[in-house]
C-alpha cells in the first residue's frame, strides 16, 4: 500500500495503537505458555548507577512485563561497581535456567566496557538483540533475537499493510541499534535498501527516491520537505530536545505549534524527531510522530522478544 496524496495530511501511525496490539498478543502467549507447558517467562533488567533517563526506561519495562504476566526482576547496581563484578552478575543470570531474558540498560558508567558486557550475555537470552551472534544470524536471515526498535517498525509496517516488497527503502543512520538491523530486516522483506550516513553525497536526492524512509541519526529536523517523496511512508526514530522557539515555528503546523511553544515555555524544551513534522505531514502518506510513534513500540517488542527467547530456549520452536 502506497498512499496517494490528495491534498490531505499524512496519516499518523500511532505507536500507542500498534504497541497495544503487540502487548495483547504477548499477554495471550504468556497465558498459553503457562497453561500448555508450565512455563512462566522471566525478564531481568540490570541498571547500573543513577542515570535518570535509564531509571524511567527501566521502570517502564518492568511495569509492562508485570502487566503482561511476565516475571520481572530489576537489578539496580551501584555506580562504582567494577567491570569484573558486573560481568560476574551477568554470568550468574546466564546460569539461571528460569531467566529467559537479560537486558543491561545502556548507557553504562565510564570505565565499563559496554561491548564486553553485552557480549557476556547468553545470546539465547539477549532480548535486546545486540550480541554479535544474534547480529550475525540476522544478517544471514536466520531465526534470531532482533533489536527491538527496528523489529517494532517492521511489525507496524506489516500490520498497517504498507508494501515493502520491491519498494525503495532508505535508512538514514548506520547505528548497530537501529540503522543496520533496520536495513537488514527491510532487505529480508525484499525491499531495495540504501543506507545513508554523514558522508552521503546529496542526502536529499537519495531520500527522495524512498517509498519508505527511516530517519535514525539523532539530529533534529535533518529530514525536510526536500528529502520526502510525495506519498512516502516516513518513520521517525529520532528523539531530540528542541529549545529554540523560532526553530519550533518552522517545525510544526498550526494544529500543533501552540502546544509545543507552551511546552518549551514551561519545560525549556520539547521532544522532536529527526524529521521536520510539518513537512512530513504535508508530503508523506504515512508518518510516525515524536513523541507517540516508534518509541512506544520498543518496549512492546522487548516483551515479544522475551516470549520468543523463552520459546526458543525451552521449547526449541518459536511457533509453539
Secondary structure, 3 states (H helix, E strand, C coil): CCCCCCCCCCEECCHHHHHHHHHHHHHHHHHHHHHHHCCCCEEEEEEECCCHHHHHHHHHHHHHHHHCCCEEEEEEECCCCCHHHHHHHHHHHHHCCCCCEEEECCCCCCCCCHHHHHHHCCHHHECCCCCHHHHHHHHCCCCCCCCHHHHHHHHHHHHHCCCCCCCEEEEECCCCCCHHHHHHHHHHCCCEEEEECCCCCCHHHHHCCCCEEEECCCCCCCECHHHCCCCCEEEECCCEEECCHHHHHHHCCHHHHHHHHHHHHHHCCEEECCECHHHHHHHCCEECCCCCCCHHHHHHHHHHHHHHHHHHHHCCCCCC
